[in-house]
């Protein structure tokens, strides 16, 4: 699974960090502490997200510096992505 940056029409971003069954584990850059959310492809579509060409490594590094903090679970995923062990994007179809 390739980490992938998503963006919606409001310029809100999210980072797909893993897959769990038919759902994707996503860290959304929202107000408050960053956490991992399990979303289906349909949920992602409802939120208006589409795949961005922004590099996942850079997004993970920015998310790790989020002023409101990052949950331990999200931090673990983000640190793996920030190490640059992955490249490319995930097709959401």
VMD Tcl script that builds the backbone (N, CA, C; Angstrom):
set m [mol new atoms 279]
animate dup $m
set s [atomselect $m all]
$s set {name element resname resid chain x y z} {
  {N N UNK 1 A 0.839 -1.175 0.000}
  {CA C UNK 1 A 0.000 0.000 0.000}
  {C C UNK 1 A 0.879 1.231 0.000}
  {N N UNK 2 A 0.585 2.136 -0.874}
  {CA C UNK 2 A 1.352 3.376 -0.979}
  {C C UNK 2 A 0.621 4.493 -0.244}
  {N N UNK 3 A 1.290 5.187 0.670}
  {CA C UNK 3 A 0.670 6.363 1.288}
  {C C UNK 3 A 0.327 7.366 0.191}
  {N N UNK 4 A -0.793 8.051 0.362}
  {CA C UNK 4 A -1.272 8.963 -0.659}
  {C C UNK 4 A -1.879 10.192 -0.011}
  {N N UNK 5 A -1.571 11.352 -0.547}
  {CA C UNK 5 A -2.159 12.598 -0.067}
  {C C UNK 5 A -3.464 12.840 -0.817}
  {N N UNK 6 A -4.490 13.213 -0.054}
  {CA C UNK 6 A -5.792 13.552 -0.618}
  {C C UNK 6 A -6.074 15.020 -0.331}
  {N N UNK 7 A -6.859 15.642 -1.190}
  {CA C UNK 7 A -7.258 17.039 -0.985}
  {C C UNK 7 A -8.702 17.184 -1.448}
  {N N UNK 8 A -9.449 18.089 -0.796}
  {CA C UNK 8 A -10.822 18.334 -1.246}
  {C C UNK 8 A -10.974 19.770 -1.738}
  {N N UNK 9 A -12.192 20.133 -2.121}
  {CA C UNK 9 A -12.443 21.446 -2.709}
  {C C UNK 9 A -12.210 22.586 -1.721}
  {N N UNK 10 A -12.155 22.294 -0.429}
  {CA C UNK 10 A -11.899 23.303 0.601}
  {C C UNK 10 A -10.412 23.378 0.948}
  {N N UNK 11 A -9.606 22.684 0.177}
  {CA C UNK 11 A -8.144 22.610 0.369}
  {C C UNK 11 A -7.771 21.922 1.678}
  {N N UNK 12 A -8.678 21.099 2.210}
  {CA C UNK 12 A -8.371 20.284 3.380}
  {C C UNK 12 A -7.638 19.049 2.881}
  {N N UNK 13 A -6.613 18.656 3.603}
  {CA C UNK 13 A -5.830 17.503 3.169}
  {C C UNK 13 A -5.949 16.350 4.154}
  {N N UNK 14 A -5.640 15.185 3.637}
  {CA C UNK 14 A -5.629 13.960 4.429}
  {C C UNK 14 A -4.528 13.076 3.852}
  {N N UNK 15 A -4.020 12.194 4.675}
  {CA C UNK 15 A -2.971 11.285 4.238}
  {C C UNK 15 A -3.419 9.855 4.494}
  {N N UNK 16 A -3.532 9.076 3.424}
  {CA C UNK 16 A -3.846 7.653 3.560}
  {C C UNK 16 A -2.557 6.968 3.998}
  {N N UNK 17 A -2.594 6.327 5.192}
  {CA C UNK 17 A -1.374 5.761 5.753}
  {C C UNK 17 A -1.347 4.234 5.740}
  {N N UNK 18 A -2.519 3.600 5.580}
  {CA C UNK 18 A -2.566 2.136 5.583}
  {C C UNK 18 A -3.948 1.677 5.139}
  {N N UNK 19 A -4.067 0.383 4.914}
  {CA C UNK 19 A -5.350 -0.229 4.591}
  {C C UNK 19 A -5.686 -1.240 5.670}
  {N N UNK 20 A -6.985 -1.359 5.954}
  {CA C UNK 20 A -7.466 -2.325 6.935}
  {C C UNK 20 A -8.723 -2.958 6.362}
  {N N UNK 21 A -8.563 -4.118 5.777}
  {CA C UNK 21 A -9.689 -4.746 5.095}
  {C C UNK 21 A -10.083 -3.909 3.892}
  {N N UNK 22 A -11.375 -3.556 3.804}
  {CA C UNK 22 A -11.858 -2.744 2.689}
  {C C UNK 22 A -11.778 -1.256 2.987}
  {N N UNK 23 A -11.315 -0.905 4.168}
  {CA C UNK 23 A -11.235 0.508 4.553}
  {C C UNK 23 A -9.793 0.992 4.523}
  {N N UNK 24 A -9.658 2.301 4.407}
  {CA C UNK 24 A -8.339 2.930 4.418}
  {C C UNK 24 A -8.167 3.669 5.739}
  {N N UNK 25 A -6.975 3.620 6.281}
  {CA C UNK 25 A -6.662 4.363 7.494}
  {C C UNK 25 A -6.110 5.709 7.069}
  {N N UNK 26 A -6.755 6.763 7.531}
  {CA C UNK 26 A -6.488 8.112 7.056}
  {C C UNK 26 A -6.207 9.035 8.238}
  {N N UNK 27 A -5.221 9.908 8.082}
  {CA C UNK 27 A -4.971 10.985 9.035}
  {C C UNK 27 A -5.401 12.263 8.330}
  {N N UNK 28 A -6.468 12.896 8.861}
  {CA C UNK 28 A -6.968 14.136 8.267}
  {C C UNK 28 A -6.370 15.325 9.012}
  {N N UNK 29 A -5.951 16.332 8.248}
  {CA C UNK 29 A -5.405 17.542 8.840}
  {C C UNK 29 A -6.580 18.462 9.165}
  {N N UNK 30 A -7.071 18.326 10.389}
  {CA C UNK 30 A -8.206 19.109 10.865}
  {C C UNK 30 A -7.803 19.816 12.150}
  {N N UNK 31 A -8.712 20.643 12.674}
  {CA C UNK 31 A -8.452 21.294 13.951}
  {C C UNK 31 A -8.392 20.226 15.035}
  {N N UNK 32 A -7.575 20.471 16.037}
  {CA C UNK 32 A -7.451 19.526 17.133}
  {C C UNK 32 A -6.381 18.485 16.856}
  {N N UNK 33 A -6.255 17.572 17.798}
  {CA C UNK 33 A -5.242 16.519 17.722}
  {C C UNK 33 A -5.491 15.618 16.511}
  {N N UNK 34 A -4.430 15.300 15.782}
  {CA C UNK 34 A -4.562 14.428 14.614}
  {C C UNK 34 A -4.705 12.987 15.069}
  {N N UNK 35 A -5.678 12.303 14.489}
  {CA C UNK 35 A -5.919 10.903 14.816}
  {C C UNK 35 A -6.073 10.104 13.527}
  {N N UNK 36 A -6.091 8.792 13.675}
  {CA C UNK 36 A -6.301 7.890 12.537}
  {C C UNK 36 A -7.789 7.569 12.452}
  {N N UNK 37 A -8.347 7.722 11.261}
  {CA C UNK 37 A -9.753 7.423 11.012}
  {C C UNK 37 A -9.847 6.340 9.946}
  {N N UNK 38 A -10.761 5.416 10.124}
  {CA C UNK 38 A -10.993 4.357 9.143}
  {C C UNK 38 A -12.118 4.803 8.211}
  {N N UNK 39 A -11.816 4.922 6.919}
  {CA C UNK 39 A -12.796 5.387 5.941}
  {C C UNK 39 A -12.879 4.439 4.751}
  {N N UNK 40 A -14.089 4.254 4.268}
  {CA C UNK 40 A -14.271 3.490 3.030}
  {C C UNK 40 A -14.033 4.437 1.847}
  {N N UNK 41 A -13.887 3.861 0.671}
  {CA C UNK 41 A -13.717 4.682 -0.531}
  {C C UNK 41 A -14.931 5.592 -0.714}
  {N N UNK 42 A -16.103 5.103 -0.352}
  {CA C UNK 42 A -17.327 5.904 -0.466}
  {C C UNK 42 A -17.294 7.078 0.507}
  {N N UNK 43 A -16.815 6.862 1.735}
  {CA C UNK 43 A -16.676 7.942 2.716}
  {C C UNK 43 A -15.727 9.012 2.200}
  {N N UNK 44 A -14.630 8.577 1.606}
  {CA C UNK 44 A -13.633 9.509 1.065}
  {C C UNK 44 A -14.273 10.345 -0.049}
  {N N UNK 45 A -15.039 9.691 -0.892}
  {CA C UNK 45 A -15.718 10.383 -1.987}
  {C C UNK 45 A -16.730 11.391 -1.437}
  {N N UNK 46 A -17.490 11.011 -0.412}
  {CA C UNK 46 A -18.481 11.909 0.189}
  {C C UNK 46 A -17.833 13.165 0.764}
  {N N UNK 47 A -16.614 13.037 1.253}
  {CA C UNK 47 A -15.896 14.180 1.819}
  {C C UNK 47 A -15.249 15.036 0.732}
  {N N UNK 48 A -15.396 14.605 -0.511}
  {CA C UNK 48 A -14.891 15.389 -1.632}
  {C C UNK 48 A -13.402 15.260 -1.882}
  {N N UNK 49 A -12.780 14.253 -1.286}
  {CA C UNK 49 A -11.337 14.084 -1.469}
  {C C UNK 49 A -11.016 13.471 -2.826}
  {N N UNK 50 A -9.903 13.898 -3.383}
  {CA C UNK 50 A -9.333 13.266 -4.575}
  {C C UNK 50 A -7.820 13.214 -4.386}
  {N N UNK 51 A -7.170 12.386 -5.159}
  {CA C UNK 51 A -5.731 12.176 -5.024}
  {C C UNK 51 A -4.974 13.436 -5.443}
  {N N UNK 52 A -4.011 13.815 -4.622}
  {CA C UNK 52 A -3.143 14.958 -4.884}
  {C C UNK 52 A -1.770 14.452 -5.294}
  {N N UNK 53 A -1.029 15.289 -5.992}
  {CA C UNK 53 A 0.335 14.894 -6.351}
  {C C UNK 53 A 1.351 15.368 -5.307}
  {N N UNK 54 A 0.867 15.901 -4.188}
  {CA C UNK 54 A 1.763 16.355 -3.119}
  {C C UNK 54 A 2.495 15.144 -2.536}
  {N N UNK 55 A 3.790 15.249 -2.312}
  {CA C UNK 55 A 4.562 14.100 -1.824}
  {C C UNK 55 A 4.144 13.654 -0.411}
  {N N UNK 56 A 3.835 12.385 -0.230}
  {CA C UNK 56 A 3.435 11.876 1.078}
  {C C UNK 56 A 4.481 12.118 2.174}
  {N N UNK 57 A 5.751 12.045 1.827}
  {CA C UNK 57 A 6.807 12.260 2.828}
  {C C UNK 57 A 6.714 13.680 3.385}
  {N N UNK 58 A 6.547 14.655 2.515}
  {CA C UNK 58 A 6.438 16.040 2.968}
  {C C UNK 58 A 5.176 16.260 3.796}
  {N N UNK 59 A 4.078 15.658 3.382}
  {CA C UNK 59 A 2.829 15.788 4.138}
  {C C UNK 59 A 2.996 15.193 5.534}
  {N N UNK 60 A 3.607 14.019 5.619}
  {CA C UNK 60 A 3.798 13.361 6.916}
  {C C UNK 60 A 4.662 14.219 7.827}
  {N N UNK 61 A 5.701 14.814 7.288}
  {CA C UNK 61 A 6.575 15.674 8.089}
  {C C UNK 61 A 5.797 16.881 8.619}
  {N N UNK 62 A 4.968 17.480 7.773}
  {CA C UNK 62 A 4.154 18.626 8.200}
  {C C UNK 62 A 3.132 18.210 9.252}
  {N N UNK 63 A 2.503 17.067 9.061}
  {CA C UNK 63 A 1.504 16.583 10.019}
  {C C UNK 63 A 2.145 16.318 11.382}
  {N N UNK 64 A 3.363 15.789 11.386}
  {CA C UNK 64 A 4.048 15.502 12.649}
  {C C UNK 64 A 4.311 16.778 13.450}
  {N N UNK 65 A 4.363 17.918 12.778}
  {CA C UNK 65 A 4.607 19.200 13.447}
  {C C UNK 65 A 3.307 19.936 13.780}
  {N N UNK 66 A 2.163 19.266 13.650}
  {CA C UNK 66 A 0.855 19.886 13.882}
  {C C UNK 66 A 0.785 20.474 15.291}
  {N N UNK 67 A 0.418 21.749 15.376}
  {CA C UNK 67 A 0.433 22.488 16.645}
  {C C UNK 67 A -0.468 21.878 17.724}
  {N N UNK 68 A -1.571 21.276 17.327}
  {CA C UNK 68 A -2.504 20.727 18.318}
  {C C UNK 68 A -2.129 19.316 18.764}
  {N N UNK 69 A -1.070 18.769 18.189}
  {CA C UNK 69 A -0.616 17.453 18.604}
  {C C UNK 69 A -1.061 16.331 17.683}
  {N N UNK 70 A -0.482 15.177 17.931}
  {CA C UNK 70 A -0.733 13.991 17.110}
  {C C UNK 70 A -0.892 12.807 18.054}
  {N N UNK 71 A -1.919 11.994 17.845}
  {CA C UNK 71 A -2.098 10.809 18.679}
  {C C UNK 71 A -0.920 9.855 18.474}
  {N N UNK 72 A -0.688 8.986 19.427}
  {CA C UNK 72 A 0.419 8.035 19.315}
  {C C UNK 72 A 0.259 7.135 18.090}
  {N N UNK 73 A -0.964 6.689 17.845}
  {CA C UNK 73 A -1.215 5.819 16.686}
  {C C UNK 73 A -0.900 6.559 15.384}
  {N N UNK 74 A -1.395 7.793 15.268}
  {CA C UNK 74 A -1.137 8.585 14.067}
  {C C UNK 74 A 0.355 8.864 13.940}
  {N N UNK 75 A 1.012 9.175 15.054}
  {CA C UNK 75 A 2.454 9.463 15.030}
  {C C UNK 75 A 3.231 8.274 14.460}
  {N N UNK 76 A 2.876 7.071 14.873}
  {CA C UNK 76 A 3.564 5.881 14.382}
  {C C UNK 76 A 3.461 5.738 12.873}
  {N N UNK 77 A 2.254 5.893 12.341}
  {CA C UNK 77 A 2.067 5.809 10.893}
  {C C UNK 77 A 2.807 6.935 10.177}
  {N N UNK 78 A 2.676 8.149 10.697}
  {CA C UNK 78 A 3.302 9.298 10.052}
  {C C UNK 78 A 4.822 9.193 10.043}
  {N N UNK 79 A 5.393 8.670 11.115}
  {CA C UNK 79 A 6.849 8.504 11.161}
  {C C UNK 79 A 7.323 7.509 10.110}
  {N N UNK 80 A 6.565 6.450 9.897}
  {CA C UNK 80 A 6.918 5.476 8.851}
  {C C UNK 80 A 6.902 6.127 7.471}
  {N N UNK 81 A 5.871 6.908 7.207}
  {CA C UNK 81 A 5.767 7.581 5.909}
  {C C UNK 81 A 6.884 8.612 5.769}
  {N N UNK 82 A 7.151 9.355 6.842}
  {CA C UNK 82 A 8.176 10.407 6.799}
  {C C UNK 82 A 9.577 9.849 6.546}
  {N N UNK 83 A 9.799 8.583 6.862}
  {CA C UNK 83 A 11.096 7.964 6.601}
  {C C UNK 83 A 11.359 7.811 5.106}
  {N N UNK 84 A 10.300 7.995 4.308}
  {CA C UNK 84 A 10.464 7.929 2.857}
  {C C UNK 84 A 10.563 6.519 2.319}
  {N N UNK 85 A 10.014 5.564 3.036}
  {CA C UNK 85 A 10.090 4.173 2.599}
  {C C UNK 85 A 9.111 3.873 1.470}
  {N N UNK 86 A 8.227 4.810 1.165}
  {CA C UNK 86 A 7.208 4.582 0.159}
  {C C UNK 86 A 7.281 5.646 -0.912}
  {N N UNK 87 A 6.716 5.355 -2.069}
  {CA C UNK 87 A 6.598 6.347 -3.123}
  {C C UNK 87 A 5.375 5.999 -3.969}
  {N N UNK 88 A 4.970 6.902 -4.800}
  {CA C UNK 88 A 3.827 6.646 -5.668}
  {C C UNK 88 A 2.525 7.001 -5.007}
  {N N UNK 89 A 1.420 6.613 -5.637}
  {CA C UNK 89 A 0.099 6.926 -5.117}
  {C C UNK 89 A -0.780 5.693 -5.140}
  {N N UNK 90 A -1.885 5.804 -4.462}
  {CA C UNK 90 A -2.858 4.738 -4.364}
  {C C UNK 90 A -4.052 5.110 -5.229}
  {N N UNK 91 A -4.501 4.234 -6.094}
  {CA C UNK 91 A -5.654 4.503 -6.928}
  {C C UNK 91 A -6.914 4.277 -6.107}
  {N N UNK 92 A -7.775 5.273 -6.037}
  {CA C UNK 92 A -9.034 5.174 -5.272}
  {C C UNK 92 A -10.177 4.958 -6.247}
  {N N UNK 93 A -10.367 3.732 -6.654}
  {CA C UNK 93 A -11.419 3.437 -7.623}
  {C C UNK 93 A -12.238 2.274 -7.162}
}
mol reanalyze $m
mol bondsrecalc $m
mol representation Tube
mol addrep $m
